Amino acid sequence: MNDQGVSSLEPVKTESKTQALRFYGKILDFIVTALIFVMVLTLIGALVGLVLDFISAAASFRDAVSTHNLAHGLVDGIDRELVIDVLSVFVLIELFRTFTDYLEYRRVRLRVLAEVGIAFILREIFIGLYDHSINSNEVLAFSVLLAVLVTARIAAVKFQPPEHCND
């Protein structure tokens, strides 16, 4: 100990702590970057699936029109997969944005996370309503959750930290 009561090992501890935190940050950046790469591949796969579903739906629709056997049920069955795929792609895009925001701001922002939740809840509501498979209790529960997420997003925008704050 020196005259002021401070251990001479403190600078070494601080330096090793700083190096450990830098190493941790680099590893975390690598993991998030790898996840972004996986998300891009997933998004591309979802887009390819959407295109294939659209081609299949167009072929089925063309066959139904050529045989004059166009029934309302056929169109609903074809459109269901397209609706689900399109809504899923929107959720993936929002999730992808969460990871890219993490790289930029070094934190998961509540506003972006709320937007992902909102997109997911809306997807579930739309699919349930489109399929006629959602009951009133589920709509009420989803609506309450949606209201909470929208309130959280509004609060996150209203009380956001300053732009220069990176902690």
LOBA-852756 format. One record per residue (C-alpha): residue in three letters; x, y, z. Coordinates in steps of 0.5 Angstrom, whole numbers, plus 500, padded with zeros to 3 digits. Layout:
# LOBA-852756
ALAXYZ...
***
This chain:
# LOBA-852756
MET500500500ASN502507499ASP502513503GLN495515501GLY492508502VAL491505495SER494499493SER499499488LEU495493484GLU489497483PRO492500476VAL494493474LYS487490476THR483496472GLU488495466SER486487466LYS479489467THR479494461GLN482488457ALA477483459LEU471488457ARG475489450PHE475482449TYR468481451GLY466486447LYS469483441ILE467476442LEU460479443ASP460483436PHE463477433ILE457473435VAL452478434THR455479427ALA454472426LEU447472428ILE446478423PHE449473417VAL444468419MET438472419VAL440475412LEU440468410THR433466414LEU430472410ILE433470404GLY430463405ALA423466407LEU423471401VAL424465396GLY419461400LEU414467399VAL416467391LEU415460391ASP408460394PHE406466390ILE408462384SER404456386ALA398460388ALA398463381ALA399456378SER393454382PHE389460380ARG390459373ASP388452373ALA382454377VAL380459372SER381455366THR377449368HIS372454370ASN372451377LEU374457381ALA371456388HIS371461394GLY375456398LEU380455393VAL382462393ASP382462401GLY386456401ILE392459397ASP392466399ARG392464407GLU399461405LEU401468402VAL398472408ILE402468413ASP409468409VAL408476408LEU407477415SER412473417VAL417476413PHE415483416VAL417480423LEU423477421ILE425484418GLU423487425LEU427482428PHE433483424ARG433491425THR434489433PHE440486431THR443491427ASP441496432TYR445493437LEU451493433GLU450501432TYR448503439ARG451497443ARG444496447VAL437493445ARG433499444LEU426498448ARG423502442VAL425497437LEU424491441ALA417494442GLU416494434VAL418487434GLY413485439ILE407489435ALA409486429PHE409479431ILE402480435LEU399483429ARG401478425GLU398473430ILE391477430PHE391477422ILE392470421GLY387468426LEU382473424TYR384471416ASP383463418HIS377465423SER380461428ILE381466433ASN376467439SER374473443ASN378471449GLU384471444VAL383477441LEU382481448ALA388478450PHE392480444SER389487444VAL391488451LEU398485450LEU398490443ALA396496448VAL402495453LEU407494447VAL404500444THR405504450ALA412502452ARG414504445ILE411511446ALA414511452ALA421509449VAL420515444LYS418520449PHE423518454GLN429516450PRO436517452PRO440523449GLU444521442HIS451521445CYS449516451ASN453510449ASP452507456
***
